[in-house]
């Protein structure tokens, strides 16, 4: 079992948080640096003492990771080869969803990214790209086009055409002389 405590304003409250595992005080420097993993056994007794009113329950959260369920989920994902096509700036996925939950990726959102689900443009959810597929079979297309790429190409082509025209004009002037 792994337990995660997420605290939104950790620096302000870290000196007011005390952790005991099996009634043994765990040193404050274990959590002083921010995120830390502490291995505990299934039968260990965890006690978190919070001596402050600065924590907000809607922002600060305590999580438990069910390791067995997590590993079974990873095995399922690895057995489902759903990436159909990958090329520069483009990924096509066939994904069968058994619910209407959000499919999260570790791809960070930035301007120029777009998502289509079953041929329809969809809104990207979150800092990392989150997608809400419909229940059943989905064809998901992730596309990235660098911001300003088309404008840059158009300006470059215009510049090249102007240079060619000036070069031709210069040759015509020399030939007339």
SULRAUR-V264791 format. One record per residue. SS is DSSP state (alpha for helix, beta for strand, coil for the rest). PSI is psi as a letter, one per 30 degrees, with the letter a starting at -180 (NA if undefined). D_LAST is the distance of its C-alpha to the last C-alpha in Angstrom with 2 decimals. Layout:
# SULRAUR-V264791
SS&PSI&D_LAST  SS&PSI&D_LAST
This chain:
# SULRAUR-V264791
coil&k&88.80  beta&k&86.07  beta&k&86.23  beta&k&83.24  beta&j&83.57  beta&k&80.45  coil&k&80.72  coil&e&78.00  coil&h&78.64  alpha&e&79.92  alpha&e&79.29  alpha&f&81.48  alpha&f&84.42  alpha&e&84.42  alpha&f&87.25  alpha&g&89.37  beta&k&89.12  beta&k&91.70  beta&k&91.81  beta&k&94.91  beta&k&95.18  coil&h&98.81  coil&g&99.97  beta&k&98.06  beta&k&95.71  beta&k&92.16  coil&k&90.50  coil&e&88.27  alpha&f&85.35  alpha&e&85.20  alpha&f&83.58  alpha&e&82.30  coil&g&78.86  coil&b&78.28  coil&k&78.21  coil&k&80.69  coil&k&82.33  coil&k&86.02  coil&k&87.75  coil&l&90.95  coil&l&93.32  coil&e&94.40  coil&g&97.82  coil&k&96.58  coil&j&97.42  beta&k&94.49  beta&k&95.18  beta&k&92.46  beta&k&93.72  beta&j&91.42  coil&h&92.74  coil&l&90.33  coil&g&89.59  coil&f&85.82  coil&k&85.27  coil&k&84.34  coil&f&85.49  coil&f&82.54  coil&e&80.06  coil&k&82.10  beta&l&83.16  beta&k&85.36  beta&l&84.40  beta&k&86.18  beta&j&84.37  coil&j&86.49  alpha&e&85.29  alpha&e&86.76  alpha&e&85.20  alpha&e&81.85  alpha&e&81.90  alpha&e&82.93  alpha&e&80.02  alpha&e&77.57  alpha&e&79.02  alpha&e&78.57  alpha&e&74.94  alpha&e&74.24  alpha&f&75.86  coil&j&73.67  coil&j&70.27  coil&f&68.49  beta&j&64.88  beta&e&63.20  beta&k&59.53  beta&k&57.59  beta&l&53.84  coil&j&51.46  coil&g&52.38  beta&k&54.75  beta&k&58.47  beta&k&60.52  beta&k&64.30  beta&k&67.15  beta&k&70.03  beta&j&73.50  beta&k&75.03  coil&g&78.75  coil&l&78.52  coil&h&76.24  coil&l&75.72  coil&k&72.46  beta&j&70.69  beta&k&69.33  beta&l&66.57  beta&g&65.63  beta&j&62.00  beta&k&61.17  coil&k&59.73  coil&l&56.30  coil&k&53.75  coil&f&52.00  beta&k&55.18  beta&l&56.60  beta&k&59.65  beta&k&60.52  beta&k&64.08  coil&h&64.64  coil&f&61.19  beta&k&61.72  beta&k&60.01  beta&l&62.65  coil&k&62.99  coil&k&62.96  beta&k&66.16  coil&l&66.44  coil&e&64.71  beta&l&64.80  beta&j&63.84  beta&k&66.95  beta&k&67.09  coil&j&69.89  coil&l&70.21  coil&l&72.59  coil&k&75.77  beta&a&75.17  beta&k&72.12  beta&k&68.80  beta&j&65.24  beta&k&63.55  beta&k&59.80  beta&k&58.51  beta&k&54.78  beta&k&52.69  coil&k&49.14  coil&k&47.72  coil&k&47.31  coil&g&43.68  alpha&e&42.51  alpha&e&41.07  alpha&e&39.39  alpha&e&37.90  alpha&e&36.56  alpha&e&35.05  alpha&e&33.33  alpha&e&32.01  alpha&e&30.66  alpha&e&29.02  alpha&e&27.36  alpha&e&26.13  alpha&e&24.74  alpha&e&22.89  alpha&e&21.43  alpha&e&20.34  alpha&e&18.74  alpha&e&16.89  alpha&e&15.77  alpha&e&14.60  alpha&e&12.76  alpha&e&11.02  alpha&e&10.13  alpha&e&8.91  alpha&e&6.63  alpha&e&5.30  alpha&f&5.45  alpha&f&3.80  coil&NA&0.00
